[in-house]
Amino acid sequence: MFAREDAVEMPEKDKTEIVSVEYMEERYPAYMAYETKVGKKEKYQAILADFKQMREKLFDTKTGLIYDCYEPGKDAVLKDGKFKAVSVGYYLMGIIDTMSEVAQEIYEQYKAYEGMFKEAVKGVLQYYNEEQGIFYKYFQAEDGLKIEENPVDAKGSLMIAYAIWKGCCMNVLLSEKYMPIANQLFAGAKAVLEEEKTPELEACYQGIRALMQKASFAPWVDTSVPALL
């Protein structure tokens, strides 16, 4: 999980029929890495234009939450009819991991990604409860869902914790304010992992761990921010 290539050239026209949060997280960090390291930043504007389109389609301004996917030319959809924590996780990771590959001297580009990231963090944290310490699978539990129909979502919580941690490492988020939230989410998710030990959750944990280890060697990392692991 989250095993993406380090740098891949962005195709002139992507053939995907459905743009999903998973697609966003999987493809675009590698596209941006290629442009920064090899492509002479020629497709920076094209990548940013795609992100603005994805933000327009996937980010729900009313709730601050994230749709699952959309087909070009059509409205975005929720696969289960409800906003999910894991979709927010993919969206946040897609932005922050792409942003970490942007040359920081390209200030306007960097600030554009920062704005989208902060907007989504603010949106999801409206639903964060310190006593709860972890997100549930769906955000609309008040719509009559029974507890067994809305279990805690360790995978989504791990992904959101990672994105917040990386935002702190990049000084996009204020560590004093946001690291306690990331730590609590991570601890809650890890407790679920130790109890359930499902292959999907273990793969998510190991994937997040690998991304954090890779990030710890990046030139932009703030070494005063402790690791979650």
C-alpha positions as CSV (number, residue, x, y, z in Angstrom):
1,M,0.0,0.0,0.0
2,F,1.2,3.5,-1.0
3,A,4.0,1.8,-3.0
4,R,4.4,4.4,-5.7
5,E,7.3,5.0,-8.1
6,D,9.6,7.9,-7.1
7,A,9.3,9.9,-10.3
8,V,7.1,9.3,-13.3
9,E,6.5,11.6,-16.3
10,M,3.0,12.9,-16.4
11,P,1.3,11.8,-19.7
12,E,0.1,14.5,-22.1
13,K,-3.4,13.2,-21.8
14,D,-4.3,10.8,-19.0
15,K,-6.6,8.0,-20.2
16,T,-8.3,7.5,-16.8
17,E,-12.1,7.5,-17.0
18,I,-12.6,8.0,-13.3
19,V,-10.6,10.5,-11.1
20,S,-10.6,9.1,-7.6
21,V,-8.9,10.1,-4.3
22,E,-6.8,7.0,-4.6
23,Y,-5.7,8.0,-8.1
24,M,-4.8,11.4,-6.8
25,E,-2.6,10.0,-4.0
26,E,-1.0,7.3,-6.2
27,R,0.0,9.3,-9.3
28,Y,0.6,13.0,-8.6
29,P,3.5,12.9,-6.1
30,A,5.5,10.9,-8.6
31,Y,4.5,13.3,-11.4
32,M,5.7,16.3,-9.4
33,A,8.9,14.5,-8.4
34,Y,9.7,13.9,-12.1
35,E,9.0,17.5,-13.0
36,T,11.2,18.9,-10.2
37,K,14.1,16.4,-10.8
38,V,14.0,15.7,-14.5
39,G,11.4,17.7,-16.4
40,K,12.6,21.2,-15.7
41,K,9.3,22.1,-14.1
42,E,7.7,22.4,-17.5
43,K,4.4,20.6,-16.4
44,Y,4.1,22.4,-13.0
45,Q,1.2,24.5,-14.3
46,A,-0.5,21.4,-15.8
47,I,-0.2,19.5,-12.5
48,L,-1.5,22.4,-10.5
49,A,-4.4,22.9,-12.9
50,D,-5.4,19.2,-12.3
51,F,-5.3,19.7,-8.6
52,K,-7.5,22.8,-8.8
53,Q,-9.9,20.8,-10.9
54,M,-9.8,17.9,-8.4
55,R,-10.3,20.3,-5.5
56,E,-13.3,21.9,-7.2
57,K,-14.9,18.4,-7.8
58,L,-13.9,16.5,-4.7
59,F,-13.9,19.1,-1.9
60,D,-17.4,19.8,-0.5
61,T,-17.4,23.4,0.7
62,K,-20.6,22.8,2.7
63,T,-19.3,20.0,4.9
64,G,-15.5,20.4,4.5
65,L,-15.3,16.8,3.5
66,I,-14.2,14.9,0.4
67,Y,-16.1,13.0,-2.3
68,D,-14.7,9.7,-3.5
69,C,-14.4,10.2,-7.2
70,Y,-15.8,11.8,-10.4
71,E,-15.9,11.2,-14.1
72,P,-14.7,14.1,-16.2
73,G,-17.6,16.3,-17.1
74,K,-19.8,14.9,-14.3
75,D,-20.5,15.6,-10.6
76,A,-18.5,13.9,-7.9
77,V,-20.0,10.9,-6.1
78,L,-20.0,9.1,-2.8
79,K,-19.6,5.4,-3.3
80,D,-21.5,4.5,-0.1
81,G,-23.7,7.6,-0.1
82,K,-21.7,9.0,2.8
83,F,-18.5,10.9,3.4
84,K,-15.7,8.7,4.6
85,A,-12.5,9.2,6.7
86,V,-10.4,7.2,4.3
87,S,-11.3,9.5,1.4
88,V,-10.1,12.5,3.4
89,G,-6.9,10.6,4.1
90,Y,-6.2,9.9,0.5
91,Y,-7.0,13.5,-0.4
92,L,-4.7,15.0,2.2
93,M,-1.9,12.6,1.4
94,G,-2.2,13.4,-2.3
95,I,-1.8,17.1,-1.6
96,I,0.9,17.0,1.0
97,D,3.0,14.3,-0.7
98,T,2.8,16.2,-4.0
99,M,3.5,19.5,-2.3
100,S,6.7,18.1,-0.7
101,E,8.1,17.5,-4.3
102,V,7.5,21.1,-5.4
103,A,10.6,23.3,-5.6
104,Q,9.9,25.8,-2.7
105,E,11.4,28.7,-4.7
106,I,8.3,28.4,-6.9
107,Y,6.4,30.4,-4.3
108,E,3.0,30.7,-6.0
109,Q,2.8,27.0,-6.7
110,Y,3.8,26.1,-3.2
111,K,1.3,28.4,-1.6
112,A,-1.5,27.1,-3.9
113,Y,-1.0,23.5,-2.6
114,E,-0.7,24.8,1.0
115,G,-4.0,26.5,0.7
116,M,-5.8,23.4,-0.5
117,F,-4.2,21.3,2.2
118,K,-5.0,23.7,5.1
119,E,-8.6,24.0,3.8
120,A,-9.1,20.2,3.9
121,V,-7.4,19.8,7.3
122,K,-9.6,22.5,8.8
123,G,-12.6,20.8,7.2
124,V,-12.0,17.3,8.7
125,L,-11.0,18.6,12.1
126,Q,-14.5,20.0,12.6
127,Y,-15.4,16.4,13.2
128,Y,-12.5,15.5,15.5
129,N,-13.3,14.6,19.1
130,E,-10.4,14.5,21.6
131,E,-12.3,12.0,23.8
132,Q,-12.9,9.8,20.8
133,G,-9.3,10.0,19.6
134,I,-10.0,8.3,16.3
135,F,-12.3,8.8,13.3
136,Y,-15.2,6.6,12.5
137,K,-15.7,5.2,9.0
138,Y,-18.5,7.6,8.1
139,F,-19.0,11.1,9.2
140,Q,-22.8,11.1,9.3
141,A,-23.4,8.8,12.2
142,E,-26.2,11.1,13.3
143,D,-28.2,9.9,10.2
144,G,-29.5,6.8,12.0
145,L,-26.5,4.5,11.6
146,K,-26.1,1.8,14.2
147,I,-22.8,1.5,15.9
148,E,-21.9,-1.7,14.1
149,E,-22.6,0.0,10.8
150,N,-20.1,2.8,11.5
151,P,-17.0,1.2,13.0
152,V,-13.9,3.1,13.9
153,D,-11.6,3.6,10.9
154,A,-8.0,2.9,11.8
155,K,-6.9,3.1,8.2
156,G,-8.4,6.5,7.6
157,S,-7.1,7.8,10.9
158,L,-3.6,6.6,10.1
159,M,-3.6,8.4,6.8
160,I,-4.9,11.6,8.3
161,A,-2.4,11.4,11.1
162,Y,0.4,11.0,8.6
163,A,-0.7,13.9,6.5
164,I,-0.9,16.2,9.6
165,W,2.5,15.0,10.8
166,K,4.0,15.7,7.4
167,G,2.3,19.1,7.3
168,C,4.0,19.9,10.7
169,C,7.4,18.6,9.4
170,M,7.1,21.0,6.4
171,N,6.0,23.9,8.7
172,V,2.7,24.1,6.8
173,L,0.9,23.4,10.1
174,L,1.8,24.7,13.5
175,S,3.3,21.7,15.4
176,E,2.3,22.9,18.8
177,K,-1.4,22.8,17.7
178,Y,-1.6,19.9,15.4
179,M,1.0,17.3,16.5
180,P,-1.1,16.3,19.6
181,I,-4.0,15.5,17.2
182,A,-1.7,13.5,14.9
183,N,-0.3,11.6,17.9
184,Q,-3.7,10.8,19.3
185,L,-5.1,9.6,16.0
186,F,-2.0,7.5,15.5
187,A,-2.2,6.0,18.9
188,G,-5.9,5.2,18.5
189,A,-5.3,3.6,15.1
190,K,-2.4,1.5,16.4
191,A,-4.5,0.2,19.3
192,V,-7.1,-1.0,16.8
193,L,-4.3,-2.6,14.7
194,E,-2.9,-4.5,17.7
195,E,-6.4,-5.8,18.5
196,E,-7.6,-6.7,15.0
197,K,-4.4,-7.3,13.0
198,T,-6.1,-7.4,9.6
199,P,-3.9,-7.7,6.5
200,E,-5.3,-4.4,5.0
201,L,-4.7,-2.4,8.2
202,E,-1.2,-3.9,8.6
203,A,-0.4,-3.0,5.0
204,C,-1.6,0.5,5.6
205,Y,0.5,0.8,8.8
206,Q,3.7,-0.5,7.0
207,G,3.0,1.8,4.0
208,I,2.7,4.9,6.3
209,R,5.8,3.8,8.1
210,A,7.8,3.6,4.9
211,L,6.6,7.0,3.7
212,M,7.6,8.6,7.1
213,Q,11.1,7.0,6.9
214,K,11.5,8.4,3.4
215,A,10.3,11.8,4.5
216,S,12.7,11.9,7.4
217,F,15.6,12.3,5.0
218,A,14.1,15.1,2.9
219,P,15.9,18.5,3.0
220,W,12.7,20.3,4.0
221,V,12.0,18.2,7.1
222,D,11.9,20.1,10.4
223,T,13.9,17.8,12.7
224,S,12.3,19.2,15.8
225,V,9.0,17.5,14.9
226,P,9.1,14.0,16.4
227,A,8.1,10.9,14.4
228,L,4.8,9.2,15.1
229,L,6.4,5.7,15.1
